[in-house]
Amino acid sequence: MRAVRSGYQRPVLDHSYFPELTDERLIVDYDDADDPVLLRADGSPIDTWRENYPYTTRMSREEYDVVKRSLQIELLKLQYWIKDTGGRMVILFEGRDAAGKGGTIKRFTEHLNPRGARVVALNKPTEREQGEWYFQRYVNHLPTEGEIVLFDRSWYNRAGVERVMGYCADEQYERFMRQAPTFEQMLVDDGIVLVKLWFSVSKSEQRTRFLIRQVDPVRQWKLSPNDIKSLDRWDAYTEAKVAMFRSTDTEIAPWTVVKSNDKKRARIEAMRSVLARVDYADKDEDAVGEPDLKVVGAAATLLEEGEDEASLSPTPIAPSPDADHGPGLHPDESRDTRDQRRDSRDRTPISRVTPLIT
């Protein structure tokens, strides 16, 4: 077992956000380099990934490698088809910090031809860009014929981090929420295949991943000041996420949520969800398989605990085999309690529940 102990820490960060590092020496286990595990000093794992998750065990490395390879072959077929037909595809990767967006993008593009697949990860806007129409700098990166573009965060920065951190004015935010559906309607009307993926991580698991970044010297660059600040703003990000879904989860450009506490399952199901919605040439239906609706699905069906309190739909995740709760219930909530809570408030459901495969 390869491990890094918590004594190696970047001094510029305020460790008061991580009292675990003063109360206990934590270790990072790298036996699975793709998915490091945070261990206590006695060697026991910190299993926060189980929080509100429909499986009791993570996907194994062996299964993951086999399925990932077959899906990456299908992604290549999709790329060939897009090139041959002159199609255009845009995939948005959104989610909270440490939700697994970057790792999934790497697996998407690992074997694609870089001449026809680009990753766009924009820095903060320049002074000139700040004076432009908000969507303008994203338009400059849209695909040409035969190309796939993957946005590592996208124009939805305005609905998330900019809104929560106060980087935009209320008027700018409200204008974005009005314009985004129209902007996306224009993209789709022009023939672009638009896929919007939201990677959903639970509160405790996000914190564990931040701790891994703090402990691990090769991951410390991933822990930004904004990440640290977000620890105190979970509820604000939840409110912003729900508002974003309400305004921008449309029939023509729906959101697809990927529950990412298990990173391997999240990557696999994200690939499947993209492949399943396109009828490309030489498609191997058996290799693609059916998306696991316990892990990937419409915005109104896969929420984290507490998000249903924000007047969105309840969380109909499938229970694990040994659980005593049914679909739509969190592990610590009985069906009667959920029904009473739901009946006690005036709920405004999401505008529509969109199908996964279109």
C-alpha atoms as one frame of an Amber mdcrd trajectory, in Angstrom:
protein
   0.000   0.000   0.000   1.398   3.346  -1.040   0.477   6.177   1.291   1.130
   9.841   2.010   0.732  11.079   5.568  -0.941  14.289   6.569   2.284  15.918
   7.766   2.978  17.081   4.194   0.624  20.022   3.792   0.564  23.173   1.737
   1.133  25.981   4.246  -0.780  28.698   2.402  -4.173  27.169   3.223  -6.098
  27.794   6.432  -6.202  24.378   8.112  -8.944  25.519  10.455 -11.270  24.329
   7.714  -9.932  20.805   8.233  -9.825  20.067  11.981  -9.488  16.381  11.049
  -5.852  17.061  10.196  -5.052  18.256  13.706  -7.202  15.694  15.516  -6.013
  12.693  13.525  -3.237  11.711  11.125  -4.869  10.755   7.871  -3.372   8.584
   5.142  -4.135   8.356   1.421  -4.152   4.826  -0.001  -3.064   4.727  -3.654
  -3.594   1.035  -4.388  -6.136   2.284  -6.924  -4.419   5.341  -8.384  -7.629
   6.375 -10.183  -9.641   6.439  -7.001  -7.531   7.058  -3.856  -9.047   6.204
  -0.490  -8.713   8.279   2.680  -7.714   6.181   5.689  -7.641   6.877   9.382
  -4.418   6.355  11.306  -5.578   2.827  12.235  -5.998   1.941   8.540  -9.812
   1.987   8.459 -11.346   3.687   5.401 -13.467   6.827   5.568 -16.474   5.580
   3.590 -18.368   8.804   2.994 -18.992   7.666  -0.600 -21.813   5.490   0.790
 -23.839   8.598   1.711 -27.187   8.501  -0.119 -25.756   6.069  -2.672 -27.754
   3.179  -4.188 -24.906   0.601  -4.007 -23.113  -0.841  -0.990 -19.847  -1.590
  -2.817 -17.853   0.380  -5.332 -17.398  -0.892  -8.866 -14.337  -3.125  -8.959
 -11.214  -2.185 -10.896 -11.502  -5.366 -12.981 -15.089  -4.690 -14.086 -14.349
  -1.018 -14.629 -11.380  -1.665 -16.930 -13.316  -4.127 -19.101 -16.436  -1.972
 -19.436 -14.474   1.255 -19.892 -12.532  -0.181 -22.813 -15.662  -1.349 -24.627
 -17.331   2.031 -24.133 -14.234   3.909 -25.285 -14.331   1.857 -28.493 -17.934
   2.979 -28.939 -16.917   6.593 -28.310 -14.418   6.260 -31.147 -17.194   4.964
 -33.416 -19.277   7.958 -32.394 -16.387  10.278 -33.242 -15.905   8.626 -36.665
 -19.631   9.003 -37.354 -19.647  12.673 -36.355 -16.657  13.312 -38.613 -18.151
  11.398 -41.560 -21.551  13.088 -41.285 -20.278  16.571 -40.507 -22.075  16.536
 -37.187 -21.287  18.657 -34.162 -21.496  17.654 -30.508 -21.143  19.677 -27.313
 -20.920  17.969 -23.912 -21.087  20.111 -20.779 -19.495  18.754 -17.597 -20.884
  20.588 -14.581 -21.142  19.910 -10.866 -19.860  20.967  -7.481 -16.134  21.154
  -6.800 -14.541  17.682  -6.526 -17.562  16.012  -8.131 -15.414  14.079 -10.620
 -15.810  16.121 -13.794 -12.124  16.229 -14.730 -11.527  12.503 -14.257 -14.548
  11.668 -16.388 -13.408  13.998 -19.173 -10.030  12.231 -19.197 -11.736   8.865
 -19.706 -13.968  10.271 -22.436 -11.016  11.618 -24.408  -8.379   8.997 -23.552
  -8.547   7.306 -26.953 -10.337   9.896 -29.081  -8.518  11.579 -31.948  -7.501
  14.999 -30.540  -7.890  16.528 -34.003 -11.636  16.044 -33.727 -12.236  16.299
 -29.987 -11.335  19.341 -27.869 -11.581  20.046 -24.172 -12.432  23.645 -23.289
 -11.606  24.790 -19.746 -11.682  28.570 -19.654  -9.971  30.771 -17.090 -11.670
  33.764 -15.512 -12.796  36.249 -18.177 -10.403  38.945 -19.307 -11.254  42.617
 -18.992 -12.377  42.639 -22.614 -14.521  39.516 -22.162 -16.176  41.064 -19.134
 -17.532  43.771 -21.436 -18.898  41.310 -23.999 -22.221  39.497 -24.202 -21.859
  36.756 -21.589 -22.188  33.843 -24.018 -19.797  35.372 -26.557 -16.571  33.758
 -25.345 -18.239  30.357 -25.242 -19.543  30.756 -28.782 -15.930  31.172 -29.909
 -15.217  27.610 -28.738 -18.211  25.822 -30.257 -17.437  22.934 -32.638 -17.160
  23.099 -36.382 -18.374  20.295 -38.650 -17.131  16.867 -37.621 -16.000  17.955
 -34.145 -16.784  17.167 -30.495 -16.191  19.821 -27.838 -16.204  18.957 -24.136
 -16.613  21.904 -21.761 -14.953  21.446 -18.367 -17.391  23.893 -16.808 -19.327
  26.065 -19.203 -21.635  29.048 -19.384 -23.289  27.626 -16.263 -20.528  29.214
 -14.197 -22.896  32.155 -13.961 -25.674  30.044 -12.437 -23.307  28.389  -9.951
 -20.030  29.761  -8.660 -20.584  33.338  -9.907 -23.993  33.458  -8.263 -22.914
  31.928  -4.956 -19.602  33.769  -4.632 -21.056  37.123  -5.665 -18.980  37.429
  -8.842 -21.938  38.683 -10.863 -24.707  41.170 -10.205 -28.305  40.057  -9.647
 -29.267  41.616 -12.971 -26.562  39.651 -14.807 -27.655  36.415 -13.148 -31.331
  36.953 -13.922 -30.519  37.827 -17.538 -28.503  34.615 -17.850 -31.353  32.505
 -16.486 -33.687  34.025 -19.076 -31.268  33.759 -21.981 -29.714  30.317 -21.402
 -32.724  28.276 -22.632 -32.997  30.464 -25.741 -29.246  30.209 -26.389 -29.395
  26.421 -26.122 -32.495  26.288 -28.318 -30.475  28.100 -30.994 -27.609  25.612
 -30.709 -29.911  22.615 -31.032 -31.907  24.204 -33.875 -28.629  24.662 -35.743
 -27.942  20.937 -35.535 -25.591  20.720 -32.541 -26.059  17.654 -30.333 -26.049
  19.226 -26.862 -25.503  17.029 -23.789 -25.597  18.587 -20.302 -24.135  16.416
 -17.530 -24.341  17.375 -13.857 -22.049  15.375 -11.545 -23.666  15.080  -8.147
 -21.503  14.439  -5.075 -22.789  14.244  -1.509 -21.719  16.734   1.140 -19.569
  14.364   3.231 -17.915  12.801   0.185 -16.989  16.227  -1.193 -15.277  17.020
   2.083 -13.390  13.707   1.989 -12.136  14.496  -1.507 -11.000  17.923  -0.355
  -9.115  16.254   2.490  -7.390  13.921   0.023  -6.324  16.973  -1.988  -5.004
  18.621   1.151  -3.066  15.543   2.297  -1.720  14.499  -1.111   1.092  16.788
  -2.368   0.437  15.951  -6.034  -3.229  16.901  -5.711  -2.845  20.070  -3.660
  -2.966  22.227  -6.780  -6.596  21.122  -7.175  -7.598  22.684  -3.853  -8.265
  26.327  -4.685  -9.327  29.160  -2.373 -12.802  28.918  -3.924 -12.917  25.230
  -2.986 -12.162  26.104   0.624 -14.817  28.814   0.664 -17.384  26.422  -0.800
 -17.215  24.297   2.368 -19.301  26.948   4.128 -21.664  27.445   1.199 -23.142
  23.991   0.586 -26.713  25.213   1.078 -26.159  28.247  -1.143 -24.847  25.993
  -3.926 -27.845  23.701  -3.444 -30.225  26.639  -3.836 -28.376  27.786  -6.947
 -28.416  24.274  -8.420 -32.171  23.879  -7.900 -32.863  27.298  -9.421 -30.649
  26.407 -12.395 -32.508  23.140 -12.987 -35.855  24.910 -12.795 -34.912  27.476
 -15.432 -32.745  25.414 -17.787 -33.939  21.787 -17.631 -35.913  22.001 -20.863
 -37.323  19.436 -23.250 -34.879  20.389 -25.982 -31.821  20.669 -23.676 -32.429
  18.538 -20.564 -30.002  17.995 -17.715 -28.661  14.509 -17.023 -27.536  13.958
 -13.419 -24.703  11.515 -12.667 -24.366  10.388  -9.044 -20.598  10.447  -8.658
 -19.800   9.254  -5.126 -18.466   6.117  -6.842 -16.169   7.657  -9.446 -15.848
   4.522 -11.570 -19.599   4.022 -11.887 -20.026   7.720 -12.635 -17.544   7.607
 -15.520 -19.065   4.449 -16.971 -22.643   5.693 -16.745 -21.762   9.119 -18.133
 -20.261   7.425 -21.195 -23.291   5.167 -21.551 -25.710   8.066 -21.270 -24.005
   9.894 -24.146 -23.692   6.836 -26.359 -27.247   5.670 -25.699 -28.834   8.832
 -27.076 -27.123   8.807 -30.498 -27.851   6.348 -33.317 -24.338   6.317 -34.808
 -23.015   3.900 -37.433 -21.849   0.399 -36.415 -23.194   0.850 -32.906 -22.806
  -2.198 -30.658 -25.977  -2.090 -28.543 -24.731  -4.873 -26.288 -21.506  -2.988
 -25.543 -23.333   0.259 -24.822 -25.951  -1.448 -22.683 -28.673   0.382 -20.774
 -27.826   3.364 -18.545 -28.218   2.552 -14.854 -31.082   4.787 -13.751 -29.991
   4.449 -10.136 -26.829   6.363 -11.061 -27.680   8.472 -14.107 -30.968  10.077
 -15.065 -33.171  13.134 -15.335 -32.659  16.147 -13.092 -35.863  15.622 -11.127
 -35.048  12.027 -10.182 -31.497  12.010  -8.782 -30.970  14.565  -6.042 -28.756
  14.629  -2.999 -30.143  14.563   0.516 -31.729  17.861   1.421 -32.246  19.049
  -2.135 -35.840  17.802  -2.104 -36.395  20.314   0.708 -35.813  23.031  -1.897
 -39.246  22.319  -3.463 -37.877  20.047  -6.123 -39.029  16.456  -6.600 -38.245
  13.858  -3.930 -35.235  11.683  -4.503 -36.358   8.391  -6.081 -33.108   6.508
  -5.892 -33.347   2.734  -5.762 -32.504   1.331  -2.333 -29.639  -1.041  -1.745
 -30.725  -4.682  -1.294 -30.195  -4.604   2.474 -31.904  -1.262   3.048 -35.262
  -0.909   4.744 -36.374   2.141   2.785 -38.073   2.356  -0.578 -37.493   4.398
  -3.754 -37.745   8.121  -3.136 -36.614   7.843   0.462 -33.312   8.692   2.067
 -31.823   5.968   4.268 -32.832   7.716   7.501 -36.378   8.495   6.423 -39.472
   6.305   6.516 -42.111   6.396   3.791 -44.732   7.832   6.195 -42.343  10.589
   7.267 -41.595  11.485   3.651 -45.294  11.582   2.725 -46.133  13.759   5.725
 -43.297  16.141   4.916 -44.307  16.364   1.274 -47.976  17.021   2.105 -47.057
  19.708   4.629 -45.726  22.155   2.101 -46.817  23.691  -1.171 -44.442  22.134
  -3.695 -43.743  23.472  -7.163 -42.292  20.536  -9.123 -39.707  20.913 -11.819
 -41.194  22.048 -15.119 -40.919  18.599 -16.669 -39.204  15.296 -16.125 -37.109
  14.698 -19.193 -36.210  11.225 -20.454 -32.612  10.082 -20.349 -32.502   8.848
 -23.932 -33.729  11.233 -26.592
